[in-house]
Each structure stands twice: as C-alpha cells, then as structure tokens.
Amino acid sequence: MLPMMDNQGNHLQGKVLGVENDTVRMDFNHPMSGKTLHFTGEIVGVREATEEELSHGHIHGDGCDH
C-alpha cells in the first residue's frame, strides 16, 4: 500500500497491481471491499434531532467540529 494524493489534495491508499513500460496499475479500493462484514451493536440512547442537525443533514455529537 502506498500513500497517495489526488488532484484535490485528498489522501488515499493505493495498492500497486502491476508495472508496465510507462504505466502503473493501481487499486484504490478499501482493503475490506468485496468482503462480507457482520456488525453487532447496541442502541444506548434515542433523542430528537435538533433544528441545526436537520438543516445540516447530519448529527452533532461530542467532538463534532461542524
């Protein structure tokens, strides 16, 4: 895996699949892509969304910097 950056400055990891003459083939999929994942969770609380959360379209919780 190689650390890479796209032309917008976003960081991503790439896996080299092959090197040919003047071409490098890379895979930028997440390492877990294509795998079946199973999660277990527990609901620990429920509350109504605030007006700000509704207007932003996401939750605001501890550590939220929006």
mmCIF file of the N, C-alpha and C atoms, coordinates in Angstrom:
data_MODEL
# 
_entry.id   MODEL 
# 
loop_
_atom_site.group_PDB 
_atom_site.id 
_atom_site.type_symbol 
_atom_site.label_atom_id 
_atom_site.label_alt_id 
_atom_site.label_comp_id 
_atom_site.label_asym_id 
_atom_site.label_entity_id 
_atom_site.label_seq_id 
_atom_site.pdbx_PDB_ins_code 
_atom_site.Cartn_x 
_atom_site.Cartn_y 
_atom_site.Cartn_z 
_atom_site.occupancy 
_atom_site.B_iso_or_equiv 
_atom_site.pdbx_formal_charge 
_atom_site.auth_seq_id 
_atom_site.auth_comp_id 
_atom_site.auth_asym_id 
_atom_site.auth_atom_id 
_atom_site.pdbx_PDB_model_num 
ATOM 1   N N  . MET A 1 1  ? 0.850   -1.172 0.000   1.00 0.00 ? 1  MET A N  1 
ATOM 2   C CA . MET A 1 1  ? 0.000   0.000  0.000   1.00 0.00 ? 1  MET A CA 1 
ATOM 3   C C  . MET A 1 1  ? 0.899   1.238  0.000   1.00 0.00 ? 1  MET A C  1 
ATOM 4   N N  . LEU A 1 2  ? 0.544   2.185  -0.846  1.00 0.00 ? 2  LEU A N  1 
ATOM 5   C CA . LEU A 1 2  ? 1.302   3.429  -0.934  1.00 0.00 ? 2  LEU A CA 1 
ATOM 6   C C  . LEU A 1 2  ? 0.404   4.611  -0.607  1.00 0.00 ? 2  LEU A C  1 
ATOM 7   N N  . PRO A 1 3  ? 0.887   5.548  0.214   1.00 0.00 ? 3  PRO A N  1 
ATOM 8   C CA . PRO A 1 3  ? 0.094   6.751  0.456   1.00 0.00 ? 3  PRO A CA 1 
ATOM 9   C C  . PRO A 1 3  ? 0.110   7.608  -0.806  1.00 0.00 ? 3  PRO A C  1 
ATOM 10  N N  . MET A 1 4  ? -1.066  8.032  -1.239  1.00 0.00 ? 4  MET A N  1 
ATOM 11  C CA . MET A 1 4  ? -1.205  8.820  -2.464  1.00 0.00 ? 4  MET A CA 1 
ATOM 12  C C  . MET A 1 4  ? -2.065  10.046 -2.163  1.00 0.00 ? 4  MET A C  1 
ATOM 13  N N  . MET A 1 5  ? -2.132  10.980 -3.127  1.00 0.00 ? 5  MET A N  1 
ATOM 14  C CA . MET A 1 5  ? -2.979  12.155 -3.006  1.00 0.00 ? 5  MET A CA 1 
ATOM 15  C C  . MET A 1 5  ? -3.566  12.448 -4.385  1.00 0.00 ? 5  MET A C  1 
ATOM 16  N N  . ASP A 1 6  ? -4.882  12.714 -4.429  1.00 0.00 ? 6  ASP A N  1 
ATOM 17  C CA . ASP A 1 6  ? -5.497  13.046 -5.719  1.00 0.00 ? 6  ASP A CA 1 
ATOM 18  C C  . ASP A 1 6  ? -5.291  14.528 -6.020  1.00 0.00 ? 6  ASP A C  1 
ATOM 19  N N  . ASN A 1 7  ? -5.795  14.976 -7.181  1.00 0.00 ? 7  ASN A N  1 
ATOM 20  C CA . ASN A 1 7  ? -5.566  16.360 -7.595  1.00 0.00 ? 7  ASN A CA 1 
ATOM 21  C C  . ASN A 1 7  ? -6.366  17.382 -6.793  1.00 0.00 ? 7  ASN A C  1 
ATOM 22  N N  . GLN A 1 8  ? -7.247  16.941 -5.887  1.00 0.00 ? 8  GLN A N  1 
ATOM 23  C CA . GLN A 1 8  ? -7.942  17.844 -4.978  1.00 0.00 ? 8  GLN A CA 1 
ATOM 24  C C  . GLN A 1 8  ? -7.291  17.847 -3.593  1.00 0.00 ? 8  GLN A C  1 
ATOM 25  N N  . GLY A 1 9  ? -6.196  17.107 -3.409  1.00 0.00 ? 9  GLY A N  1 
ATOM 26  C CA . GLY A 1 9  ? -5.496  17.068 -2.134  1.00 0.00 ? 9  GLY A CA 1 
ATOM 27  C C  . GLY A 1 9  ? -6.021  16.032 -1.159  1.00 0.00 ? 9  GLY A C  1 
ATOM 28  N N  . ASN A 1 10 ? -6.940  15.153 -1.601  1.00 0.00 ? 10 ASN A N  1 
ATOM 29  C CA . ASN A 1 10 ? -7.466  14.097 -0.737  1.00 0.00 ? 10 ASN A CA 1 
ATOM 30  C C  . ASN A 1 10 ? -6.451  12.965 -0.631  1.00 0.00 ? 10 ASN A C  1 
ATOM 31  N N  . HIS A 1 11 ? -6.205  12.494 0.598   1.00 0.00 ? 11 HIS A N  1 
ATOM 32  C CA . HIS A 1 11 ? -5.262  11.410 0.828   1.00 0.00 ? 11 HIS A CA 1 
ATOM 33  C C  . HIS A 1 11 ? -5.970  10.066 0.677   1.00 0.00 ? 11 HIS A C  1 
ATOM 34  N N  . LEU A 1 12 ? -5.294  9.100  0.062   1.00 0.00 ? 12 LEU A N  1 
ATOM 35  C CA . LEU A 1 12 ? -5.831  7.758  -0.104  1.00 0.00 ? 12 LEU A CA 1 
ATOM 36  C C  . LEU A 1 12 ? -4.681  6.773  -0.184  1.00 0.00 ? 12 LEU A C  1 
ATOM 37  N N  . GLN A 1 13 ? -4.998  5.506  -0.003  1.00 0.00 ? 13 GLN A N  1 
ATOM 38  C CA . GLN A 1 13 ? -4.011  4.434  -0.071  1.00 0.00 ? 13 GLN A CA 1 
ATOM 39  C C  . GLN A 1 13 ? -4.197  3.671  -1.381  1.00 0.00 ? 13 GLN A C  1 
ATOM 40  N N  . GLY A 1 14 ? -3.125  3.365  -2.057  1.00 0.00 ? 14 GLY A N  1 
ATOM 41  C CA . GLY A 1 14 ? -3.197  2.628  -3.309  1.00 0.00 ? 14 GLY A CA 1 
ATOM 42  C C  . GLY A 1 14 ? -2.321  1.393  -3.281  1.00 0.00 ? 14 GLY A C  1 
ATOM 43  N N  . LYS A 1 15 ? -2.808  0.329  -3.872  1.00 0.00 ? 15 LYS A N  1 
ATOM 44  C CA . LYS A 1 15 ? -2.062  -0.923 -3.975  1.00 0.00 ? 15 LYS A CA 1 
ATOM 45  C C  . LYS A 1 15 ? -1.600  -1.086 -5.413  1.00 0.00 ? 15 LYS A C  1 
ATOM 46  N N  . VAL A 1 16 ? -0.315  -1.292 -5.619  1.00 0.00 ? 16 VAL A N  1 
ATOM 47  C CA . VAL A 1 16 ? 0.229   -1.472 -6.965  1.00 0.00 ? 16 VAL A CA 1 
ATOM 48  C C  . VAL A 1 16 ? -0.152  -2.863 -7.463  1.00 0.00 ? 16 VAL A C  1 
ATOM 49  N N  . LEU A 1 17 ? -0.850  -2.901 -8.593  1.00 0.00 ? 17 LEU A N  1 
ATOM 50  C CA . LEU A 1 17 ? -1.262  -4.177 -9.194  1.00 0.00 ? 17 LEU A CA 1 
ATOM 51  C C  . LEU A 1 17 ? -0.297  -4.633 -10.272 1.00 0.00 ? 17 LEU A C  1 
ATOM 52  N N  . GLY A 1 18 ? 0.359   -3.680 -10.913 1.00 0.00 ? 18 GLY A N  1 
ATOM 53  C CA . GLY A 1 18 ? 1.286   -4.059 -11.965 1.00 0.00 ? 18 GLY A CA 1 
ATOM 54  C C  . GLY A 1 18 ? 2.016   -2.850 -12.521 1.00 0.00 ? 18 GLY A C  1 
ATOM 55  N N  . VAL A 1 19 ? 3.209   -3.090 -13.047 1.00 0.00 ? 19 VAL A N  1 
ATOM 56  C CA . VAL A 1 19 ? 4.018   -2.038 -13.663 1.00 0.00 ? 19 VAL A CA 1 
ATOM 57  C C  . VAL A 1 19 ? 4.378   -2.510 -15.057 1.00 0.00 ? 19 VAL A C  1 
ATOM 58  N N  . GLU A 1 20 ? 4.090   -1.676 -16.055 1.00 0.00 ? 20 GLU A N  1 
ATOM 59  C CA . GLU A 1 20 ? 4.391   -1.984 -17.452 1.00 0.00 ? 20 GLU A CA 1 
ATOM 60  C C  . GLU A 1 20 ? 4.979   -0.744 -18.097 1.00 0.00 ? 20 GLU A C  1 
ATOM 61  N N  . ASN A 1 21 ? 5.994   -0.873 -18.881 1.00 0.00 ? 21 ASN A N  1 
ATOM 62  C CA . ASN A 1 21 ? 6.654   0.220  -19.601 1.00 0.00 ? 21 ASN A CA 1 
ATOM 63  C C  . ASN A 1 21 ? 6.464   1.578  -18.918 1.00 0.00 ? 21 ASN A C  1 
ATOM 64  N N  . ASP A 1 22 ? 5.452   2.341  -19.303 1.00 0.00 ? 22 ASP A N  1 
ATOM 65  C CA . ASP A 1 22 ? 5.222   3.676  -18.732 1.00 0.00 ? 22 ASP A CA 1 
ATOM 66  C C  . ASP A 1 22 ? 3.872   3.757  -18.012 1.00 0.00 ? 22 ASP A C  1 
ATOM 67  N N  . THR A 1 23 ? 3.359   2.616  -17.551 1.00 0.00 ? 23 THR A N  1 
ATOM 68  C CA . THR A 1 23 ? 2.053   2.563  -16.889 1.00 0.00 ? 23 THR A CA 1 
ATOM 69  C C  . THR A 1 23 ? 2.159   1.802  -15.574 1.00 0.00 ? 23 THR A C  1 
ATOM 70  N N  . VAL A 1 24 ? 1.518   2.342  -14.557 1.00 0.00 ? 24 VAL A N  1 
ATOM 71  C CA . VAL A 1 24 ? 1.404   1.659  -13.270 1.00 0.00 ? 24 VAL A CA 1 
ATOM 72  C C  . VAL A 1 24 ? -0.077  1.449  -13.006 1.00 0.00 ? 24 VAL A C  1 
ATOM 73  N N  . ARG A 1 25 ? -0.513  0.208  -12.801 1.00 0.00 ? 25 ARG A N  1 
ATOM 74  C CA . ARG A 1 25 ? -1.907  -0.098 -12.478 1.00 0.00 ? 25 ARG A CA 1 
ATOM 75  C C  . ARG A 1 25 ? -2.048  -0.138 -10.967 1.00 0.00 ? 25 ARG A C  1 
ATOM 76  N N  . MET A 1 26 ? -3.053  0.616  -10.446 1.00 0.00 ? 26 MET A N  1 
ATOM 77  C CA . MET A 1 26 ? -3.249  0.730  -9.015  1.00 0.00 ? 26 MET A CA 1 
ATOM 78  C C  . MET A 1 26 ? -4.688  0.404  -8.646  1.00 0.00 ? 26 MET A C  1 
ATOM 79  N N  . ASP A 1 27 ? -4.862  -0.101 -7.424  1.00 0.00 ? 27 ASP A N  1 
ATOM 80  C CA . ASP A 1 27 ? -6.187  -0.384 -6.872  1.00 0.00 ? 27 ASP A CA 1 
ATOM 81  C C  . ASP A 1 27 ? -6.369  0.535  -5.666  1.00 0.00 ? 27 ASP A C  1 
ATOM 82  N N  . PHE A 1 28 ? -7.408  1.402  -5.728  1.00 0.00 ? 28 PHE A N  1 
ATOM 83  C CA . PHE A 1 28 ? -7.676  2.343  -4.648  1.00 0.00 ? 28 PHE A CA 1 
ATOM 84  C C  . PHE A 1 28 ? -8.897  1.947  -3.828  1.00 0.00 ? 28 PHE A C  1 
ATOM 85  N N  . ASN A 1 29 ? -9.373  0.713  -3.997  1.00 0.00 ? 29 ASN A N  1 
ATOM 86  C CA . ASN A 1 29 ? -10.485 0.235  -3.186  1.00 0.00 ? 29 ASN A CA 1 
ATOM 87  C C  . ASN A 1 29 ? -10.034 0.052  -1.742  1.00 0.00 ? 29 ASN A C  1 
ATOM 88  N N  . HIS A 1 30 ? -10.983 0.170  -0.823  1.00 0.00 ? 30 HIS A N  1 
ATOM 89  C CA . HIS A 1 30 ? -10.693 -0.103 0.583   1.00 0.00 ? 30 HIS A CA 1 
ATOM 90  C C  . HIS A 1 30 ? -10.311 -1.573 0.714   1.00 0.00 ? 30 HIS A C  1 
ATOM 91  N N  . PRO A 1 31 ? -9.361  -1.912 1.592   1.00 0.00 ? 31 PRO A N  1 
ATOM 92  C CA . PRO A 1 31 ? -8.951  -3.323 1.738   1.00 0.00 ? 31 PRO A CA 1 
ATOM 93  C C  . PRO A 1 31 ? -10.093 -4.263 2.094   1.00 0.00 ? 31 PRO A C  1 
ATOM 94  N N  . MET A 1 32 ? -11.171 -3.759 2.693   1.00 0.00 ? 32 MET A N  1 
ATOM 95  C CA . MET A 1 32 ? -12.302 -4.619 3.057   1.00 0.00 ? 32 MET A CA 1 
ATOM 96  C C  . MET A 1 32 ? -13.367 -4.688 1.953   1.00 0.00 ? 32 MET A C  1 
ATOM 97  N N  . SER A 1 33 ? -13.162 -3.969 0.854   1.00 0.00 ? 33 SER A N  1 
ATOM 98  C CA . SER A 1 33 ? -14.163 -4.005 -0.212  1.00 0.00 ? 33 SER A CA 1 
ATOM 99  C C  . SER A 1 33 ? -14.277 -5.416 -0.765  1.00 0.00 ? 33 SER A C  1 
ATOM 100 N N  . GLY A 1 34 ? -15.495 -5.822 -1.067  1.00 0.00 ? 34 GLY A N  1 
ATOM 101 C CA . GLY A 1 34 ? -15.751 -7.149 -1.604  1.00 0.00 ? 34 GLY A CA 1 
ATOM 102 C C  . GLY A 1 34 ? -15.876 -8.237 -0.549  1.00 0.00 ? 34 GLY A C  1 
ATOM 103 N N  . LYS A 1 35 ? -15.645 -7.890 0.707   1.00 0.00 ? 35 LYS A N  1 
ATOM 104 C CA . LYS A 1 35 ? -15.757 -8.877 1.790   1.00 0.00 ? 35 LYS A CA 1 
ATOM 105 C C  . LYS A 1 35 ? -17.128 -8.727 2.459   1.00 0.00 ? 35 LYS A C  1 
ATOM 106 N N  . THR A 1 36 ? -17.641 -9.817 2.984   1.00 0.00 ? 36 THR A N  1 
ATOM 107 C CA . THR A 1 36 ? -18.888 -9.782 3.741   1.00 0.00 ? 36 THR A CA 1 
ATOM 108 C C  . THR A 1 36 ? -18.554 -9.402 5.174   1.00 0.00 ? 36 THR A C  1 
ATOM 109 N N  . LEU A 1 37 ? -19.165 -8.336 5.649   1.00 0.00 ? 37 LEU A N  1 
ATOM 110 C CA . LEU A 1 37 ? -18.909 -7.855 7.004   1.00 0.00 ? 37 LEU A CA 1 
ATOM 111 C C  . LEU A 1 37 ? -20.154 -8.030 7.856   1.00 0.00 ? 37 LEU A C  1 
ATOM 112 N N  . HIS A 1 38 ? -19.968 -8.379 9.108   1.00 0.00 ? 38 HIS A N  1 
ATOM 113 C CA . HIS A 1 38 ? -21.068 -8.532 10.056  1.00 0.00 ? 38 HIS A CA 1 
ATOM 114 C C  . HIS A 1 38 ? -20.766 -7.653 11.267  1.00 0.00 ? 38 HIS A C  1 
ATOM 115 N N  . PHE A 1 39 ? -21.757 -6.886 11.703  1.00 0.00 ? 39 PHE A N  1 
ATOM 116 C CA . PHE A 1 39 ? -21.582 -5.990 12.834  1.00 0.00 ? 39 PHE A CA 1 
ATOM 117 C C  . PHE A 1 39 ? -22.602 -6.307 13.913  1.00 0.00 ? 39 PHE A C  1 
ATOM 118 N N  . THR A 1 40 ? -22.203 -6.103 15.141  1.00 0.00 ? 40 THR A N  1 
ATOM 119 C CA . THR A 1 40 ? -23.097 -6.223 16.277  1.00 0.00 ? 40 THR A CA 1 
ATOM 120 C C  . THR A 1 40 ? -23.059 -4.891 16.996  1.00 0.00 ? 40 THR A C  1 
ATOM 121 N N  . GLY A 1 41 ? -24.215 -4.388 17.391  1.00 0.00 ? 41 GLY A N  1 
ATOM 122 C CA . GLY A 1 41 ? -24.261 -3.106 18.071  1.00 0.00 ? 41 GLY A CA 1 
ATOM 123 C C  . GLY A 1 41 ? -25.348 -3.066 19.117  1.00 0.00 ? 41 GLY A C  1 
ATOM 124 N N  . GLU A 1 42 ? -25.369 -1.982 19.844  1.00 0.00 ? 42 GLU A N  1 
ATOM 125 C CA . GLU A 1 42 ? -26.348 -1.788 20.904  1.00 0.00 ? 42 GLU A CA 1 
ATOM 126 C C  . GLU A 1 42 ? -26.799 -0.332 20.871  1.00 0.00 ? 42 GLU A C  1 
ATOM 127 N N  . ILE A 1 43 ? -28.096 -0.096 20.901  1.00 0.00 ? 43 ILE A N  1 
ATOM 128 C CA . ILE A 1 43 ? -28.628 1.260  20.980  1.00 0.00 ? 43 ILE A CA 1 
ATOM 129 C C  . ILE A 1 43 ? -28.578 1.680  22.444  1.00 0.00 ? 43 ILE A C  1 
ATOM 130 N N  . VAL A 1 44 ? -27.869 2.777  22.707  1.00 0.00 ? 44 VAL A N  1 
ATOM 131 C CA . VAL A 1 44 ? -27.709 3.214  24.096  1.00 0.00 ? 44 VAL A CA 1 
ATOM 132 C C  . VAL A 1 44 ? -28.512 4.479  24.396  1.00 0.00 ? 44 VAL A C  1 
ATOM 133 N N  . GLY A 1 45 ? -29.120 5.082  23.380  1.00 0.00 ? 45 GLY A N  1 
ATOM 134 C CA . GLY A 1 45 ? -29.939 6.262  23.622  1.00 0.00 ? 45 GLY A CA 1 
ATOM 135 C C  . GLY A 1 45 ? -30.624 6.715  22.352  1.00 0.00 ? 45 GLY A C  1 
ATOM 136 N N  . VAL A 1 46 ? -31.751 7.392  22.516  1.00 0.00 ? 46 VAL A N  1 
ATOM 137 C CA . VAL A 1 46 ? -32.519 7.921  21.394  1.00 0.00 ? 46 VAL A CA 1 
ATOM 138 C C  . VAL A 1 46 ? -32.952 9.328  21.772  1.00 0.00 ? 46 VAL A C  1 
ATOM 139 N N  . ARG A 1 47 ? -32.852 10.263 20.802  1.00 0.00 ? 47 ARG A N  1 
ATOM 140 C CA . ARG A 1 47 ? -33.302 11.628 21.039  1.00 0.00 ? 47 ARG A CA 1 
ATOM 141 C C  . ARG A 1 47 ? -33.772 12.228 19.726  1.00 0.00 ? 47 ARG A C  1 
ATOM 142 N N  . GLU A 1 48 ? -34.524 13.294 19.813  1.00 0.00 ? 48 GLU A N  1 
ATOM 143 C CA . GLU A 1 48 ? -34.960 14.021 18.622  1.00 0.00 ? 48 GLU A CA 1 
ATOM 144 C C  . GLU A 1 48 ? -33.781 14.810 18.060  1.00 0.00 ? 48 GLU A C  1 
ATOM 145 N N  . ALA A 1 49 ? -33.735 14.970 16.756  1.00 0.00 ? 49 ALA A N  1 
ATOM 146 C CA . ALA A 1 49 ? -32.705 15.786 16.119  1.00 0.00 ? 49 ALA A CA 1 
ATOM 147 C C  . ALA A 1 49 ? -32.956 17.253 16.409  1.00 0.00 ? 49 ALA A C  1 
ATOM 148 N N  . THR A 1 50 ? -31.876 18.010 16.552  1.00 0.00 ? 50 THR A N  1 
ATOM 149 C CA . THR A 1 50 ? -32.013 19.460 16.743  1.00 0.00 ? 50 THR A CA 1 
ATOM 150 C C  . THR A 1 50 ? -32.299 20.109 15.388  1.00 0.00 ? 50 THR A C  1 
ATOM 151 N N  . GLU A 1 51 ? -32.769 21.344 15.407  1.00 0.00 ? 51 GLU A N  1 
ATOM 152 C CA . GLU A 1 51 ? -33.022 22.079 14.157  1.00 0.00 ? 51 GLU A CA 1 
ATOM 153 C C  . GLU A 1 51 ? -31.735 22.217 13.348  1.00 0.00 ? 51 GLU A C  1 
ATOM 154 N N  . GLU A 1 52 ? -30.626 22.462 14.050  1.00 0.00 ? 52 GLU A N  1 
ATOM 155 C CA . GLU A 1 52 ? -29.343 22.602 13.363  1.00 0.00 ? 52 GLU A CA 1 
ATOM 156 C C  . GLU A 1 52 ? -28.951 21.300 12.670  1.00 0.00 ? 52 GLU A C  1 
ATOM 157 N N  . GLU A 1 53 ? -29.134 20.170 13.333  1.00 0.00 ? 53 GLU A N  1 
ATOM 158 C CA . GLU A 1 53 ? -28.825 18.875 12.732  1.00 0.00 ? 53 GLU A CA 1 
ATOM 159 C C  . GLU A 1 53 ? -29.709 18.616 11.519  1.00 0.00 ? 53 GLU A C  1 
ATOM 160 N N  . LEU A 1 54 ? -30.987 18.959 11.625  1.00 0.00 ? 54 LEU A N  1 
ATOM 161 C CA . LEU A 1 54 ? -31.891 18.772 10.493  1.00 0.00 ? 54 LEU A CA 1 
ATOM 162 C C  . LEU A 1 54 ? -31.471 19.636 9.313   1.00 0.00 ? 54 LEU A C  1 
ATOM 163 N N  . SER A 1 55 ? -31.050 20.867 9.570   1.00 0.00 ? 55 SER A N  1 
ATOM 164 C CA . SER A 1 55 ? -30.657 21.754 8.474   1.00 0.00 ? 55 SER A CA 1 
ATOM 165 C C  . SER A 1 55 ? -29.331 21.330 7.847   1.00 0.00 ? 55 SER A C  1 
ATOM 166 N N  . HIS A 1 56 ? -28.426 20.754 8.643   1.00 0.00 ? 56 HIS A N  1 
ATOM 167 C CA . HIS A 1 56 ? -27.134 20.301 8.124   1.00 0.00 ? 56 HIS A CA 1 
ATOM 168 C C  . HIS A 1 56 ? -27.195 18.903 7.528   1.00 0.00 ? 56 HIS A C  1 
ATOM 169 N N  . GLY A 1 57 ? -28.201 18.114 7.919   1.00 0.00 ? 57 GLY A N  1 
ATOM 170 C CA . GLY A 1 57 ? -28.344 16.771 7.380   1.00 0.00 ? 57 GLY A CA 1 
ATOM 171 C C  . GLY A 1 57 ? -27.482 15.724 8.055   1.00 0.00 ? 57 GLY A C  1 
ATOM 172 N N  . HIS A 1 58 ? -26.922 16.063 9.238   1.00 0.00 ? 58 HIS A N  1 
ATOM 173 C CA . HIS A 1 58 ? -26.138 15.075 9.984   1.00 0.00 ? 58 HIS A CA 1 
ATOM 174 C C  . HIS A 1 58 ? -26.186 15.422 11.464  1.00 0.00 ? 58 HIS A C  1 
ATOM 175 N N  . ILE A 1 59 ? -25.788 14.439 12.303  1.00 0.00 ? 59 ILE A N  1 
ATOM 176 C CA . ILE A 1 59 ? -25.850 14.638 13.740  1.00 0.00 ? 59 ILE A CA 1 
ATOM 177 C C  . ILE A 1 59 ? -24.714 15.503 14.239  1.00 0.00 ? 59 ILE A C  1 
ATOM 178 N N  . HIS A 1 60 ? -24.910 16.118 15.365  1.00 0.00 ? 60 HIS A N  1 
ATOM 179 C CA . HIS A 1 60 ? -23.867 16.867 16.064  1.00 0.00 ? 60 HIS A CA 1 
ATOM 180 C C  . HIS A 1 60 ? -23.728 16.249 17.434  1.00 0.00 ? 60 HIS A C  1 
ATOM 181 N N  . GLY A 1 61 ? -22.604 15.601 17.676  1.00 0.00 ? 61 GLY A N  1 
ATOM 182 C CA . GLY A 1 61 ? -22.386 14.964 18.970  1.00 0.00 ? 61 GLY A CA 1 
ATOM 183 C C  . GLY A 1 61 ? -21.072 15.413 19.569  1.00 0.00 ? 61 GLY A C  1 
ATOM 184 N N  . ASP A 1 62 ? -20.639 14.718 20.585  1.00 0.00 ? 62 ASP A N  1 
ATOM 185 C CA . ASP A 1 62 ? -19.368 15.036 21.218  1.00 0.00 ? 62 ASP A CA 1 
ATOM 186 C C  . ASP A 1 62 ? -18.243 15.023 20.192  1.00 0.00 ? 62 ASP A C  1 
ATOM 187 N N  . GLY A 1 63 ? -17.447 16.069 20.170  1.00 0.00 ? 63 GLY A N  1 
ATOM 188 C CA . GLY A 1 63 ? -16.309 16.134 19.263  1.00 0.00 ? 63 GLY A CA 1 
ATOM 189 C C  . GLY A 1 63 ? -16.647 16.559 17.857  1.00 0.00 ? 63 GLY A C  1 
ATOM 190 N N  . CYS A 1 64 ? -17.901 16.898 17.581  1.00 0.00 ? 64 CYS A N  1 
ATOM 191 C CA . CYS A 1 64 ? -18.292 17.335 16.239  1.00 0.00 ? 64 CYS A CA 1 
ATOM 192 C C  . CYS A 1 64 ? -17.720 18.727 15.977  1.00 0.00 ? 64 CYS A C  1 
ATOM 193 N N  . ASP A 1 65 ? -17.055 18.920 14.858  1.00 0.00 ? 65 ASP A N  1 
ATOM 194 C CA . ASP A 1 65 ? -16.462 20.230 14.580  1.00 0.00 ? 65 ASP A CA 1 
ATOM 195 C C  . ASP A 1 65 ? -17.236 21.011 13.526  1.00 0.00 ? 65 ASP A C  1 
ATOM 196 N N  . HIS A 1 66 ? -18.502 20.668 13.290  1.00 0.00 ? 66 HIS A N  1 
ATOM 197 C CA . HIS A 1 66 ? -19.315 21.393 12.307  1.00 0.00 ? 66 HIS A CA 1 
ATOM 198 C C  . HIS A 1 66 ? -20.179 22.406 13.022  1.00 0.00 ? 66 HIS A C  1 
# 
